[in-house]
Amino acid sequence: MRKALIIMITTVVAIILSFITIPLVNDLIADSFTTDLLKLPLPMKTERIGAVSLAGKLTGTEIVCNFSVPS
């Protein structure tokens, strides 16, 4: 009985930690990607107006990277 309780508690903790750590890891990867992009030189007559990196919890099987350009 005690062994089953330990397994159940471990499973619940692992599930909860996955919901916390996966978004954090994704955000760290997005931040690293943004840092690499910011190191690239800008074309002439352009200026950087901002940089944001946030991935959060990604679901599904698609790998998408969206860029927005303000008008």
N, C-alpha and C positions, 0 to 999 in steps of 0.2 A: 504494500500500500504506500509506504513512504517513497519507494523508488518511482512509482507512478506519479506521485505528487511533484517530485523533483523534476521529472521529465515534462510534466504539464507547465510548471512554472518557468522552466528553461525555454520551452517553446513559446510561451506568451511573451517573455522578455525579448527573445530573438525577433519575434514579429514586430513588437513595438520599436525596438532599436532599428530595424530595417526601415521603418517609416520615418525615422529621424535622420539616420546616417545617409541614406540614398540621396535625398535632396541636398544635403551638405556637400557630399562628394561631387554631385552634378554642378553645384554652384562654384566649387573650387576649380573644376575643369573649365567652366565658362569663364571664370576670372583669368585663368591661365591663357585661354584663347584670346581674350580681350587684350591682355598684356602684350602678347605676341603681335597682335594687329596694330596696337598703338606704337610699336617700335618701327613699323614701316613708314617710310617717308611719304608725305603728302604731295600730290601733284602741285605744280605752280598755280598760283591764284586760287588756292583753296585754303580753308581753315577748319580746324576741328572744333565742333560746337559742343561736343559732349561724348561721353562713353559710359555705357551701362552694361553690366553683365549679370545675368540672373537666369538660371536654368530651372531651379525648383524640381518638382517631381515630374519626371518624364514618363509617359506611359505609351504603350504600343510598340510597334517595331520600326517606325519611321525615324530617320535621322534628318532633322531639319534645322537649318540655321537661317534665321530671318534677320534682314537688315532693313532699317527704315531710314529714309532720307527726308528730312523736313522740307516742305515746299515753301 
